[in-house]
Amino acid sequence: MTPQTFIFFGRSGSGKGTQAKLLIDYLKEKDANRKVIYIETGSRLREFAHEVGLSAEMTREVMSKGGLLPSFIPIWIWTNVFVRNLTGNEHLILDGLSRRPYEAPILDDALKFYKREQPIVFSIDVSRDWAREHLLHRGRSDDNKIDIEARFDWFEENVMPTVEFFRKNPYYRVLEINGEQAIEDVHKEVVAKIGL
C-alpha cells in the first residue's frame, strides 16, 4: 500500500473523529509496518493551551470563551507537525484542518509540497436535527442548544465552502459518506469507498 492521505470534514456531532480513529485502526491492521500520523486540530490546540507562554495563554483565553482563534494559530499547529514529523512514508489522517475557505489553499500547498498523491476528502453528511440530538446526548458542557446552533451556522458558512474548494480541485477525491448510520456501517462505507 502506498502512503495515503485522508481529510475528514463534517458538522459537529457527525462522528468524524470516531471514523478517523476507526480508519487509523484499519490502516494499522492492513499496513502494519507503516506509521500513521493523525492530526486532530482541536485536541492539539487544547494541549497547546496548557503550555506556558503568551501565545498559549491567549489561546487558552479565547478557547475558554468559545471564541474563534485567528487562523495562524491552528495553521501553525498542523504545519509544525508536518515540518517536524513527515518523512513521506506514512499515512496521514487530518481532522479539523483548514475549516475556513481561505485556509484551504494553504493545506493544498502543503500537501502538494510533500507530494501527497491523490488525497481523499471525506464529507460525513448528517442533518442538523440528527447532529443536534447526538450532541445533546453526549453531555459536554459546551453542548448547549445556543452553542450547538452557532457551530452549525459556522459550519455551513465556512466549512461547506472549504469542502467545495476540494471538490472543485482535481487533485482530490471527495467522498460523500452517510453519517446517519450505525458507527460500524459508516466505517464500512468509508472502507468500501476508498477501496483499500
N, C-alpha and C positions, 0 to 999 in steps of 0.2 A: 504494500500500500504506500502511495506517495504521501508526503505531508499534506494534510488537509486544513482548510481554514473555514470556520463556521461562525456566523454572526447572528445573534438572536435579537429579535425585536418582538414586542408585544405589550399591550397595555398592562398596567398594574393588575395583578390577580390572574394573569393569563397562564401562569405556571412556567414561564420561560426559564427561570432559574432551575427549577426541578428538571426540565427537559435538558438543559445544558449539562447538568450533573449525570443524568442517565446516559447521555451521549459520551461523556468522559469515560464512564464505566464500560460502555460498549467498545469504544476505541482501545481502551487498555486491554480488553479481552481479545479483540481481533488483531491488534498490532502491539503485542506486549513489550516489544523492545524499543518502541518509540515513545518519547516523553510527550505529555500533553500539558500545554500551558493554558490555564484558564484565567481570564481577566474579567472579573465582575466589578465594575467601577464603584458601585455603591458600597460594597464591603471594604474595598481598598481605601475609599475615601473615609469611611468610619475608622479604619485602622490609623490612617494618617492624622485624623483629627485628635487622636490620643497622644500624638507626639508632642515634643516641646519645641516652641519657636513661634514667631509671629504668624507665619502662614498657617500653621496647624491651628493656632488659637483662633484666627479669623475664620478659618474653615469650620471649626467647631461651633463658633458663634452663629454663623449663617445656617448651618445644619440644624442647630438646636431650635431655631425659629421657623424651620421648614422653608427657608429661603432658597433661592436659586444661586448656585455658585457661578462666578464668572467662568467662561469656557476654558481659560488657560489652566485652571486647576485640574479638572478631570482629564483634559488633554495631556497635561504633564504626567498625571498618574499612569495612563496607559502607555504613553511614549517612553517613559522611564523604564517600564517593564520590557518593552520591545528592545530598547537600546542595550539594556543590561543582560537580557536573557535569551534573545532569539539566536539560534545557531543555524536556522534554515532547515533543520531536520526534524522538527517537532510538529505535532498537530497543535492548532491554535483555535481556542474557543473564546469568543468575545460576547459579553453580555452587558448591556448598558453603556456602550461606547457610542460616541457621535450621535447623540439624541436630538441635536439641533441641526437644521438643514445646512447651515454654513460650516458645521464641523465635519460633515460627511466627506468633502473633498480632501480634508486633512488625513482622515483614515484611508481614503482611496490612495493618496500619495504614499503613505507609509506601507500599505500592502503591496503596492507596485514596486516600491524601493526594495523591499525584502523579497521580491519575486514570488509572492504567494499566489500560485496559479489557481484560477477559477474559484474564488471564494464563494461559498454558499451562504445566502441570507435566508434565515427562517423568519417568516412573519406568522406568529402564533395568533390566530384570529379567534377572538371571543367578543361577545356583545358586552355593552356597558352593564346590562342587567345581570348577566352571568358573572362578570368580573366583580361587580359590587357585592353580590351575595357571597362570593368566595372570600373577598377581603373582610367583610363584616364578621365572617365566621372564624377567621384566623386569630382575631383578638389582639392585634398590635395596637399600641397606644395612638399611632398616627393614622389608624384606620377608622376615623370617624367620617360621617357622611359628607361633611363640608370639604375635608381634605381629599377624600376619595374623588368627589366630583371635580375638584380643582385639578387633580392629577389626570383624570380622564380628559378634561378640556385641554390641558397642556400636551398630552399625548397626541390628540387629534390635530392640534395646531402646529406642533413641532416634529414629532416623531414620524407621523404618517408621510409628510413631505420628504423626510430623510429616507424612508423606505422607497419612495418613488425615485429618489436620486439613484439608488442602487438598481431599481427595476429598469430604469432607462439606460443604464450603463452595461454594455455587452460583456464587460469583463466579469460580471457577477451572474450567478443563477439565484433568482429569488423564488423560494418555495413557500406557497401558502399552506399552512398547517391548521387543521380544525382543532382548536384547543378545548372545545366543549365536549370532550370525551373523557373516559377514564384515563388516568395518567399513563397506564401501560399501553392503551390504544393510541394515545398521542405519540408515545415513543415509537411504537410500531410503524406509524405513518411517517415519522421522521426518518427512520432507518430505511423504510421501503423507498422513500423519495430520493434519498442520497445514493442508493444503490451500491453500498459498500458491503 
